Amino acid sequence: MDTLAEELARTLRVAHVLGLINLLGHLSVRIGDRILVTPGRGLGSPPPNRITASDVLTVDFDGRVLEGSYRAPRDLAMHCAIYRTRPDVKAVMHSHQPEMLAFGLVERELLPVVHLNADQVQSPLPRFGQGELLTTATQGEALSRTLGDAGACQLPGHGILVVGAGLIEVLTRAHHLEELAKMNRLASPLGKLNVVSAAEAARIASQRAGMEDFRDYYNSLDPGPKPAPAPMAPLISIKGVRERVALACHVLHRFGLVNHLEHVSHRLPGQDRFVISPRGDMGKIQPEDLATVDLSGNWVEGPLPPPPFRFLHRDIFAARSDVQAIVHTHETYGRIYPAAGLSIPPVHRIGANLVEHTLPVYDVPDLIFDEEPRRAVVALLGQGNIVHERAHGTDFVATNIEEALAAAIHRERLAELHHRALQLGRPRPLPAYVLERLPEELPSAGEWWDYWTGL
């Protein structure tokens, strides 16, 4: 029979499969006067898809780690406060599920348009905070008072907190709320909806099967803990650079930012050369497929010709000695905002710092092959890290491939979240005091790299 730690680890893995959490998010369960909780993030700490029972921490109600090798989640205070004030709660999940995130950004009621969880949304879900990280006992107690006897609480600009009588109940509730939020968003243009009444919801809840059916279903989704990615050659080697560029192509393809006409490049150590991905399926690029180009733009090595876009990469490398890596994307949401003359507001913690400053835009549709547009794009980039070519794509430059990759993915996800929330109302940006704290609170690009490359 499974131990509680094994059940906790499996539940978190399934929440990851369902898209309720990514690198961020954690889960806990009460056991007597102690709490079992999944580890906080950090280099070396297992992400949700790799977690096992041996990784689970035991903490007390003050958040002190009693057993375990990793540090606890920084916002464990939320869990501790709820367990102290809600004896009915046996499990707590903090998730970052996209549909509920969108609802958290607007003042809009989640309507019971389908039977699943209709009893949970007869009253508006409570809301707490403005995107800040809740790390203190005082914040945790205030959140618990706001939660009251509800089953979930929105954390606008941050995530959602879901509570329940056990791990499967929490997972089921979080999943059903996400499905309900999606139904609400899709139905929002259709006008007035015929919803499930309180009496109907109560009757349905009384008819619902026990949690065993849900447990069997969700357990069947568990892929088991995924192994950590194989170590790569050191970045100071040509092999190490090639491996990282190819892997970055795969990650960008997985998240829909590239197809076959986009490019990733990286300087080669100790040489006036760089490697760049050729045209082709970015999800299948291998290290040996990359073309080597010198700083005159000449193709000097590789089985496939480099793209004409290499000359812009060459110009950026020549102008910016600090730049080691460049990612060029043809993203979806990140291109439609400049096309509409709009900026992406900082509505969520992840990616908010990328959109604090005005995006430099080369406002002439062009492939950027010729010298004049290349010079203009490099001038617009200046000493910044992002430049956009309208009706074309976006270039992200950084001192390492991890930072360029993280910037590309986070900016696109932020734009997608804001666009989703716009279908529901007027999303609120994060306040200045939250934005100021983000650089020291968020995962590093290296942590995201470890998570994404392990997918």
One Martini backbone bead per residue (centre of mass of N, CA, C, O) as a GRO file, in nm:
protein
  455
    1MET     BB    1   0.098   0.034   0.019
    2ASP     BB    2   0.083   0.351   0.016
    3THR     BB    3   0.220   0.619   0.108
    4LEU     BB    4   0.173   0.949   0.165
    5ALA     BB    5   0.421   1.041   0.005
    6GLU     BB    6   0.348   0.889  -0.255
    7GLU     BB    7   0.076   1.030  -0.300
    8LEU     BB    8   0.185   1.315  -0.314
    9ALA     BB    9   0.377   1.280  -0.555
   10ARG     BB   10   0.166   1.176  -0.756
   11THR     BB   11  -0.027   1.419  -0.747
   12LEU     BB   12   0.177   1.621  -0.861
   13ARG     BB   13   0.229   1.479  -1.129
   14VAL     BB   14  -0.065   1.498  -1.228
   15ALA     BB   15  -0.090   1.805  -1.215
   16HIS     BB   16   0.119   1.835  -1.440
   17VAL     BB   17  -0.026   1.681  -1.665
   18LEU     BB   18  -0.287   1.886  -1.639
   19GLY     BB   19  -0.159   2.191  -1.610
   20LEU     BB   20  -0.160   2.318  -1.304
   21ILE     BB   21   0.153   2.290  -1.316
   22ASN     BB   22   0.495   2.356  -1.296
   23LEU     BB   23   0.759   2.456  -1.150
   24LEU     BB   24   0.526   2.586  -1.010
   25GLY     BB   25   0.414   2.452  -0.720
   26HIS     BB   26   0.224   2.301  -0.442
   27LEU     BB   27   0.195   2.028  -0.191
   28SER     BB   28  -0.018   1.920   0.085
   29VAL     BB   29  -0.034   1.725   0.403
   30ARG     BB   30  -0.190   1.614   0.681
   31ILE     BB   31  -0.016   1.474   0.989
   32GLY     BB   32  -0.134   1.568   1.244
   33ASP     BB   33   0.128   1.792   1.362
   34ARG     BB   34   0.197   1.766   1.053
   35ILE     BB   35   0.368   1.824   0.731
   36LEU     BB   36   0.345   1.736   0.400
   37VAL     BB   37   0.581   1.853   0.143
   38THR     BB   38   0.680   1.989  -0.128
   39PRO     BB   39   0.932   2.128  -0.264
   40GLY     BB   40   1.110   2.380  -0.325
   41ARG     BB   41   1.269   2.575  -0.528
   42GLY     BB   42   1.578   2.472  -0.693
   43LEU     BB   43   1.878   2.381  -0.745
   44GLY     BB   44   1.822   2.024  -0.725
   45SER     BB   45   1.529   2.041  -0.716
   46PRO     BB   46   1.254   1.871  -0.784
   47PRO     BB   47   1.036   1.868  -1.009
   48PRO     BB   48   0.718   1.753  -1.048
   49ASN     BB   49   0.803   1.521  -1.270
   50ARG     BB   50   1.042   1.400  -1.047
   51ILE     BB   51   0.896   1.324  -0.803
   52THR     BB   52   0.935   1.166  -0.483
   53ALA     BB   53   0.899   1.046  -0.173
   54SER     BB   54   1.202   1.123  -0.085
   55ASP     BB   55   1.143   1.447  -0.134
   56VAL     BB   56   0.970   1.480   0.097
   57LEU     BB   57   0.855   1.691   0.347
   58THR     BB   58   0.882   1.769   0.697
   59VAL     BB   59   0.666   1.982   0.887
   60ASP     BB   60   0.560   2.227   1.076
   61PHE     BB   61   0.326   2.481   1.164
   62ASP     BB   62   0.592   2.689   1.123
   63GLY     BB   63   0.783   2.561   0.874
   64ARG     BB   64   0.976   2.358   0.986
   65VAL     BB   65   1.223   2.143   0.904
   66LEU     BB   66   1.245   1.792   0.995
   67GLU     BB   67   1.237   1.650   0.703
   68GLY     BB   68   1.483   1.669   0.459
   69SER     BB   69   1.689   1.805   0.177
   70TYR     BB   70   1.505   2.050   0.133
   71ARG     BB   71   1.342   2.326   0.079
   72ALA     BB   72   1.084   2.505   0.136
   73PRO     BB   73   0.841   2.678   0.049
   74ARG     BB   74   0.813   3.019   0.067
   75ASP     BB   75   0.472   2.987   0.086
   76LEU     BB   76   0.397   2.799   0.342
   77ALA     BB   77   0.220   2.987   0.522
   78MET     BB   78  -0.048   2.917   0.393
   79HIS     BB   79  -0.074   2.627   0.493
   80CYS     BB   80  -0.036   2.664   0.797
   81ALA     BB   81  -0.278   2.853   0.849
   82ILE     BB   82  -0.502   2.662   0.748
   83TYR     BB   83  -0.449   2.425   0.943
   84ARG     BB   84  -0.503   2.594   1.205
   85THR     BB   85  -0.815   2.699   1.106
   86ARG     BB   86  -0.881   2.410   0.935
   87PRO     BB   87  -0.970   2.099   1.037
   88ASP     BB   88  -1.100   1.997   0.753
   89VAL     BB   89  -0.819   2.031   0.639
   90LYS     BB   90  -0.577   1.801   0.464
   91ALA     BB   91  -0.532   1.973   0.188
   92VAL     BB   92  -0.291   2.163  -0.026
   93MET     BB   93  -0.299   2.376  -0.326
   94HIS     BB   94  -0.058   2.541  -0.535
   95SER     BB   95  -0.141   2.699  -0.838
   96HIS     BB   96  -0.093   2.767  -1.221
   97GLN     BB   97  -0.368   2.784  -1.374
   98PRO     BB   98  -0.463   2.948  -1.660
   99GLU     BB   99  -0.776   2.993  -1.637
  100MET     BB  100  -0.774   3.092  -1.339
  101LEU     BB  101  -0.578   3.320  -1.380
  102ALA     BB  102  -0.760   3.488  -1.562
  103PHE     BB  103  -0.986   3.526  -1.349
  104GLY     BB  104  -0.795   3.667  -1.136
  105LEU     BB  105  -0.761   3.942  -1.323
  106VAL     BB  106  -1.072   3.967  -1.277
  107GLU     BB  107  -1.407   4.093  -1.214
  108ARG     BB  108  -1.539   3.769  -1.215
  109GLU     BB  109  -1.776   3.535  -1.222
  110LEU     BB  110  -1.804   3.196  -1.161
  111LEU     BB  111  -2.001   2.989  -1.342
  112PRO     BB  112  -2.240   2.715  -1.326
  113VAL     BB  113  -2.243   2.556  -1.635
  114VAL     BB  114  -2.161   2.294  -1.485
  115HIS     BB  115  -2.163   2.029  -1.262
  116LEU     BB  116  -1.878   2.064  -1.201
  117ASN     BB  117  -1.848   2.239  -0.910
  118ALA     BB  118  -2.122   2.396  -0.867
  119ASP     BB  119  -2.113   2.410  -0.544
  120GLN     BB  120  -1.838   2.600  -0.536
  121VAL     BB  121  -1.987   2.860  -0.725
  122GLN     BB  122  -2.238   3.008  -0.587
  123SER     BB  123  -2.006   3.172  -0.489
  124PRO     BB  124  -1.765   3.376  -0.489
  125LEU     BB  125  -1.449   3.364  -0.496
  126PRO     BB  126  -1.203   3.436  -0.318
  127ARG     BB  127  -0.969   3.716  -0.268
  128PHE     BB  128  -0.598   3.755  -0.266
  129GLY     BB  129  -0.418   4.003  -0.341
  130GLN     BB  130  -0.143   4.135  -0.597
  131GLY     BB  131   0.105   3.906  -0.645
  132GLU     BB  132   0.231   3.831  -0.397
  133LEU     BB  133   0.442   3.682  -0.173
  134LEU     BB  134   0.347   3.448   0.084
  135THR     BB  135   0.570   3.434   0.380
  136THR     BB  136   0.400   3.509   0.626
  137ALA     BB  137   0.201   3.466   0.895
  138THR     BB  138   0.026   3.714   0.848
  139GLN     BB  139  -0.050   3.646   0.557
  140GLY     BB  140  -0.168   3.366   0.613
  141GLU     BB  141  -0.395   3.461   0.804
  142ALA     BB  142  -0.535   3.651   0.604
  143LEU     BB  143  -0.598   3.435   0.397
  144SER     BB  144  -0.767   3.249   0.581
  145ARG     BB  145  -0.990   3.456   0.632
  146THR     BB  146  -1.071   3.486   0.333
  147LEU     BB  147  -1.140   3.189   0.276
  148GLY     BB  148  -1.265   3.044   0.502
  149ASP     BB  149  -1.501   2.785   0.384
  150ALA     BB  150  -1.371   2.753   0.128
  151GLY     BB  151  -1.214   2.567  -0.155
  152ALA     BB  152  -1.108   2.850  -0.274
  153CYS     BB  153  -0.843   3.090  -0.389
  154GLN     BB  154  -0.760   3.378  -0.526
  155LEU     BB  155  -0.433   3.494  -0.675
  156PRO     BB  156  -0.371   3.764  -0.816
  157GLY     BB  157  -0.094   3.729  -1.031
  158HIS     BB  158  -0.027   3.411  -0.933
  159GLY     BB  159  -0.294   3.214  -0.843
  160ILE     BB  160  -0.405   2.922  -0.657
  161LEU     BB  161  -0.609   2.798  -0.385
  162VAL     BB  162  -0.657   2.456  -0.269
  163VAL     BB  163  -0.895   2.271  -0.073
  164GLY     BB  164  -0.926   1.966   0.143
  165ALA     BB  165  -0.982   1.627   0.269
  166GLY     BB  166  -0.777   1.556   0.029
  167LEU     BB  167  -0.586   1.493  -0.239
  168ILE     BB  168  -0.808   1.416  -0.446
  169GLU     BB  169  -0.995   1.652  -0.388
  170VAL     BB  170  -0.799   1.875  -0.471
  171LEU     BB  171  -0.743   1.780  -0.758
  172THR     BB  172  -1.035   1.777  -0.855
  173ARG     BB  173  -1.102   2.072  -0.798
  174ALA     BB  174  -0.884   2.203  -0.972
  175HIS     BB  175  -0.966   2.069  -1.240
  176HIS     BB  176  -1.269   2.162  -1.247
  177LEU     BB  177  -1.211   2.465  -1.235
  178GLU     BB  178  -1.060   2.476  -1.502
  179GLU     BB  179  -1.294   2.376  -1.678
  180LEU     BB  180  -1.494   2.594  -1.590
  181ALA     BB  181  -1.330   2.838  -1.685
  182LYS     BB  182  -1.324   2.760  -1.981
  183MET     BB  183  -1.631   2.761  -2.026
  184ASN     BB  184  -1.672   3.057  -1.951
  185ARG     BB  185  -1.492   3.183  -2.167
  186LEU     BB  186  -1.632   3.054  -2.418
  187ALA     BB  187  -1.925   3.176  -2.327
  188SER     BB  188  -1.897   3.496  -2.306
  189PRO     BB  189  -2.020   3.575  -2.611
  190LEU     BB  190  -2.332   3.439  -2.575
  191GLY     BB  191  -2.444   3.540  -2.309
  192LYS     BB  192  -2.684   3.429  -2.136
  193LEU     BB  193  -2.689   3.176  -1.884
  194ASN     BB  194  -2.770   2.845  -1.798
  195VAL     BB  195  -2.755   2.753  -1.474
  196VAL     BB  196  -2.667   2.604  -1.181
  197SER     BB  197  -2.826   2.567  -0.910
  198ALA     BB  198  -2.812   2.523  -0.580
  199ALA     BB  199  -3.010   2.284  -0.569
  200GLU     BB  200  -2.884   2.125  -0.803
  201ALA     BB  201  -2.596   2.109  -0.687
  202ALA     BB  202  -2.670   1.955  -0.428
  203ARG     BB  203  -2.790   1.706  -0.566
  204ILE     BB  204  -2.538   1.628  -0.730
  205ALA     BB  205  -2.347   1.597  -0.488
  206SER     BB  206  -2.517   1.358  -0.360
  207GLN     BB  207  -2.472   1.168  -0.628
  208ARG     BB  208  -2.191   1.148  -0.609
  209ALA     BB  209  -1.929   0.982  -0.612
  210GLY     BB  210  -1.675   0.879  -0.478
  211MET     BB  211  -1.324   0.914  -0.475
  212GLU     BB  212  -1.238   0.648  -0.615
  213ASP     BB  213  -1.292   0.718  -0.910
  214PHE     BB  214  -1.091   0.952  -0.917
  215ARG     BB  215  -0.842   0.802  -0.823
  216ASP     BB  216  -0.823   0.601  -1.056
  217TYR     BB  217  -0.798   0.806  -1.280
  218TYR     BB  218  -0.553   0.974  -1.184
  219ASN     BB  219  -0.356   0.737  -1.145
  220SER     BB  220  -0.357   0.665  -1.459
  221LEU     BB  221  -0.182   0.940  -1.531
  222ASP     BB  222   0.075   0.838  -1.413
  223PRO     BB  223   0.417   0.834  -1.532
  224GLY     BB  224   0.605   0.891  -1.332
  225PRO     BB  225   0.917   0.954  -1.266
  226LYS     BB  226   1.135   1.155  -1.417
  227PRO     BB  227   1.427   1.181  -1.537
  228ALA     BB  228   1.698   1.333  -1.554
  229PRO     BB  229   1.885   1.492  -1.749
  230ALA     BB  230   2.144   1.462  -1.931
  231PRO     BB  231   2.448   1.545  -1.933
  232MET     BB  232   2.649   1.795  -2.057
  233ALA     BB  233   2.867   1.950  -2.203
  234PRO     BB  234   3.062   2.195  -2.165
  235LEU     BB  235   3.040   2.532  -2.256
  236ILE     BB  236   3.358   2.548  -2.335
  237SER     BB  237   3.251   2.368  -2.558
  238ILE     BB  238   3.138   2.293  -2.866
  239LYS     BB  239   2.951   2.063  -2.782
  240GLY     BB  240   2.796   2.222  -2.563
  241VAL     BB  241   2.676   2.435  -2.749
  242ARG     BB  242   2.527   2.250  -2.946
  243GLU     BB  243   2.343   2.110  -2.741
  244ARG     BB  244   2.196   2.370  -2.641
  245VAL     BB  245   2.078   2.468  -2.906
  246ALA     BB  246   1.914   2.218  -2.976
  247LEU     BB  247   1.746   2.218  -2.713
  248ALA     BB  248   1.619   2.496  -2.751
  249CYS     BB  249   1.463   2.424  -3.004
  250HIS     BB  250   1.282   2.210  -2.872
  251VAL     BB  251   1.148   2.390  -2.659
  252LEU     BB  252   1.028   2.603  -2.851
  253HIS     BB  253   0.856   2.398  -3.006
  254ARG     BB  254   0.684   2.293  -2.771
  255PHE     BB  255   0.575   2.611  -2.720
  256GLY     BB  256   0.522   2.749  -3.017
  257LEU     BB  257   0.768   2.961  -3.125
  258VAL     BB  258   0.844   2.739  -3.341
  259ASN     BB  259   0.931   2.566  -3.656
  260HIS     BB  260   1.144   2.647  -3.947
  261LEU     BB  261   1.216   2.991  -3.960
  262GLU     BB  262   1.395   2.983  -3.711
  263HIS     BB  263   1.651   3.094  -3.457
  264VAL     BB  264   1.961   2.971  -3.308
  265SER     BB  265   2.241   3.117  -3.129
  266HIS     BB  266   2.612   3.079  -3.068
  267ARG     BB  267   2.893   3.121  -2.941
  268LEU     BB  268   3.222   3.028  -2.967
  269PRO     BB  269   3.478   2.927  -2.793
  270GLY     BB  270   3.757   3.116  -2.880
  271GLN     BB  271   3.587   3.245  -3.128
  272ASP     BB  272   3.490   3.407  -3.447
  273ARG     BB  273   3.217   3.233  -3.390
  274PHE     BB  274   2.905   3.065  -3.483
  275VAL     BB  275   2.605   2.904  -3.418
  276ILE     BB  276   2.325   2.788  -3.634
  277SER     BB  277   2.018   2.727  -3.722
  278PRO     BB  278   1.859   2.583  -3.961
  279ARG     BB  279   1.642   2.508  -4.175
  280GLY     BB  280   1.373   2.348  -4.004
  281ASP     BB  281   1.281   2.128  -3.779
  282MET     BB  282   1.311   2.229  -3.451
  283GLY     BB  283   1.233   1.945  -3.312
  284LYS     BB  284   1.500   1.792  -3.482
  285ILE     BB  285   1.743   1.920  -3.403
  286GLN     BB  286   2.092   1.869  -3.419
  287PRO     BB  287   2.408   1.939  -3.336
  288GLU     BB  288   2.518   1.853  -3.633
  289ASP     BB  289   2.325   2.066  -3.797
  290LEU     BB  290   2.485   2.301  -3.739
  291ALA     BB  291   2.605   2.610  -3.829
  292THR     BB  292   2.907   2.769  -3.915
  293VAL     BB  293   2.998   3.114  -3.845
  294ASP     BB  294   3.141   3.397  -3.921
  295LEU     BB  295   3.197   3.756  -3.879
  296SER     BB  296   3.131   3.769  -4.208
  297GLY     BB  297   2.902   3.530  -4.274
  298ASN     BB  298   3.041   3.264  -4.322
  299TRP     BB  299   3.029   2.942  -4.428
  300VAL     BB  300   3.241   2.684  -4.258
  301GLU     BB  301   3.019   2.477  -4.133
  302GLY     BB  302   2.820   2.213  -4.218
  303PRO     BB  303   2.550   2.039  -4.378
  304LEU     BB  304   2.384   2.310  -4.354
  305PRO     BB  305   2.267   2.597  -4.445
  306PRO     BB  306   2.252   2.902  -4.355
  307PRO     BB  307   2.066   3.160  -4.296
  308PRO     BB  308   2.018   3.489  -4.385
  309PHE     BB  309   1.972   3.574  -4.076
  310ARG     BB  310   2.275   3.562  -3.986
  311PHE     BB  311   2.347   3.867  -4.026
  312LEU     BB  312   2.207   3.968  -3.772
  313HIS     BB  313   2.361   3.800  -3.573
  314ARG     BB  314   2.637   3.907  -3.653
  315ASP     BB  315   2.576   4.208  -3.581
  316ILE     BB  316   2.519   4.162  -3.283
  317PHE     BB  317   2.787   4.034  -3.205
  318ALA     BB  318   2.960   4.279  -3.302
  319ALA     BB  319   2.809   4.500  -3.111
  320ARG     BB  320   2.789   4.263  -2.868
  321SER     BB  321   3.006   4.122  -2.644
  322ASP     BB  322   2.784   4.013  -2.428
  323VAL     BB  323   2.669   3.834  -2.642
  324GLN     BB  324   2.596   3.471  -2.674
  325ALA     BB  325   2.274   3.469  -2.732
  326ILE     BB  326   2.012   3.386  -2.984
  327VAL     BB  327   1.652   3.438  -3.021
  328HIS     BB  328   1.425   3.353  -3.290
  329THR     BB  329   1.078   3.434  -3.324
  330HIS     BB  330   0.726   3.311  -3.420
  331GLU     BB  331   0.504   3.411  -3.246
  332THR     BB  332   0.182   3.487  -3.151
  333TYR     BB  333   0.112   3.696  -2.918
  334GLY     BB  334   0.383   3.870  -2.944
  335ARG     BB  335   0.279   3.984  -3.240
  336ILE     BB  336  -0.013   4.112  -3.199
  337TYR     BB  337   0.048   4.352  -3.018
  338PRO     BB  338   0.224   4.527  -3.208
  339ALA     BB  339   0.012   4.526  -3.440
  340ALA     BB  340  -0.189   4.695  -3.232
  341GLY     BB  341  -0.009   4.894  -3.054
  342LEU     BB  342   0.061   4.707  -2.800
  343SER     BB  343   0.117   4.622  -2.483
  344ILE     BB  344   0.231   4.411  -2.225
  345PRO     BB  345   0.109   4.357  -1.935
  346PRO     BB  346   0.194   4.311  -1.583
  347VAL     BB  347  -0.018   4.051  -1.463
  348HIS     BB  348   0.229   3.858  -1.396
  349ARG     BB  349   0.503   3.738  -1.252
  350ILE     BB  350   0.565   3.588  -1.505
  351GLY     BB  351   0.734   3.828  -1.715
  352ALA     BB  352   0.699   4.122  -1.609
  353ASN     BB  353   0.997   4.240  -1.647
  354LEU     BB  354   0.987   4.225  -1.973
  355VAL     BB  355   0.738   4.471  -1.983
  356GLU     BB  356   0.827   4.747  -1.843
  357HIS     BB  357   0.941   4.820  -2.116
  358THR     BB  358   0.965   4.942  -2.411
  359LEU     BB  359   0.924   4.809  -2.718
  360PRO     BB  360   1.131   4.765  -2.974
  361VAL     BB  361   1.028   4.863  -3.315
  362TYR     BB  362   1.035   4.746  -3.634
  363ASP     BB  363   0.802   4.914  -3.865
  364VAL     BB  364   0.902   4.710  -4.110
  365PRO     BB  365   0.826   4.484  -4.319
  366ASP     BB  366   1.081   4.225  -4.294
  367LEU     BB  367   1.358   3.991  -4.325
  368ILE     BB  368   1.646   4.111  -4.252
  369PHE     BB  369   1.886   4.086  -4.481
  370ASP     BB  370   1.960   4.366  -4.517
  371GLU     BB  371   2.152   4.626  -4.410
  372GLU     BB  372   1.954   4.850  -4.327
  373PRO     BB  373   1.763   4.686  -4.136
  374ARG     BB  374   1.985   4.577  -3.956
  375ARG     BB  375   2.082   4.846  -3.841
  376ALA     BB  376   1.810   4.928  -3.720
  377VAL     BB  377   1.779   4.689  -3.523
  378VAL     BB  378   2.043   4.728  -3.365
  379ALA     BB  379   1.974   5.015  -3.270
  380LEU     BB  380   1.716   4.937  -3.116
  381LEU     BB  381   1.845   4.743  -2.920
  382GLY     BB  382   2.115   4.812  -2.820
  383GLN     BB  383   2.134   4.731  -2.462
  384GLY     BB  384   1.927   4.533  -2.488
  385ASN     BB  385   1.713   4.212  -2.507
  386ILE     BB  386   1.481   4.332  -2.707
  387VAL     BB  387   1.345   4.283  -3.044
  388HIS     BB  388   1.108   4.397  -3.295
  389GLU     BB  389   0.945   4.270  -3.598
  390ARG     BB  390   0.706   4.362  -3.777
  391ALA     BB  391   0.549   4.084  -3.913
  392HIS     BB  392   0.768   3.868  -3.788
  393GLY     BB  393   0.952   3.909  -3.497
  394THR     BB  394   1.176   3.801  -3.225
  395ASP     BB  395   1.458   3.916  -3.029
  396PHE     BB  396   1.678   3.737  -2.803
  397VAL     BB  397   1.926   3.849  -2.575
  398ALA     BB  398   2.227   3.702  -2.412
  399THR     BB  399   2.473   3.560  -2.194
  400ASN     BB  400   2.267   3.313  -2.224
  401ILE     BB  401   2.052   3.062  -2.321
  402GLU     BB  402   1.863   3.060  -2.078
  403GLU     BB  403   1.770   3.362  -2.089
  404ALA     BB  404   1.662   3.367  -2.379
  405LEU     BB  405   1.453   3.144  -2.344
  406ALA     BB  406   1.292   3.260  -2.105
  407ALA     BB  407   1.204   3.522  -2.239
  408ALA     BB  408   1.042   3.399  -2.472
  409ILE     BB  409   0.839   3.229  -2.305
  410HIS     BB  410   0.733   3.437  -2.095
  411ARG     BB  411   0.622   3.648  -2.292
  412GLU     BB  412   0.415   3.464  -2.432
  413ARG     BB  413   0.256   3.371  -2.178
  414LEU     BB  414   0.170   3.654  -2.092
  415ALA     BB  415   0.013   3.728  -2.348
  416GLU     BB  416  -0.186   3.491  -2.334
  417LEU     BB  417  -0.309   3.559  -2.058
  418HIS     BB  418  -0.413   3.841  -2.128
  419HIS     BB  419  -0.592   3.754  -2.364
  420ARG     BB  420  -0.775   3.570  -2.197
  421ALA     BB  421  -0.870   3.794  -1.995
  422LEU     BB  422  -1.003   3.988  -2.208
  423GLN     BB  423  -1.260   3.794  -2.239
  424LEU     BB  424  -1.358   3.886  -1.925
  425GLY     BB  425  -1.198   4.173  -1.907
  426ARG     BB  426  -0.996   4.386  -1.693
  427PRO     BB  427  -0.682   4.364  -1.640
  428ARG     BB  428  -0.451   4.376  -1.374
  429PRO     BB  429  -0.175   4.506  -1.283
  430LEU     BB  430   0.096   4.507  -1.115
  431PRO     BB  431   0.237   4.643  -0.866
  432ALA     BB  432   0.530   4.799  -0.800
  433TYR     BB  433   0.616   4.639  -0.538
  434VAL     BB  434   0.614   4.364  -0.684
  435LEU     BB  435   0.811   4.417  -0.918
  436GLU     BB  436   1.064   4.480  -0.739
  437ARG     BB  437   1.080   4.169  -0.614
  438LEU     BB  438   1.108   3.955  -0.843
  439PRO     BB  439   1.418   3.900  -0.896
  440GLU     BB  440   1.441   3.752  -0.595
  441GLU     BB  441   1.181   3.538  -0.627
  442LEU     BB  442   1.243   3.405  -0.884
  443PRO     BB  443   1.337   3.194  -1.095
  444SER     BB  444   1.585   3.100  -1.268
  445ALA     BB  445   1.692   3.026  -1.578
  446GLY     BB  446   1.826   2.759  -1.486
  447GLU     BB  447   1.571   2.632  -1.365
  448TRP     BB  448   1.404   2.634  -1.621
  449TRP     BB  449   1.595   2.472  -1.792
  450ASP     BB  450   1.586   2.211  -1.625
  451TYR     BB  451   1.283   2.171  -1.665
  452TRP     BB  452   1.245   2.187  -1.977
  453THR     BB  453   1.473   1.972  -2.057
  454GLY     BB  454   1.304   1.745  -1.879
  455LEU     BB  455   1.039   1.705  -2.077
   0.00000   0.00000   0.00000
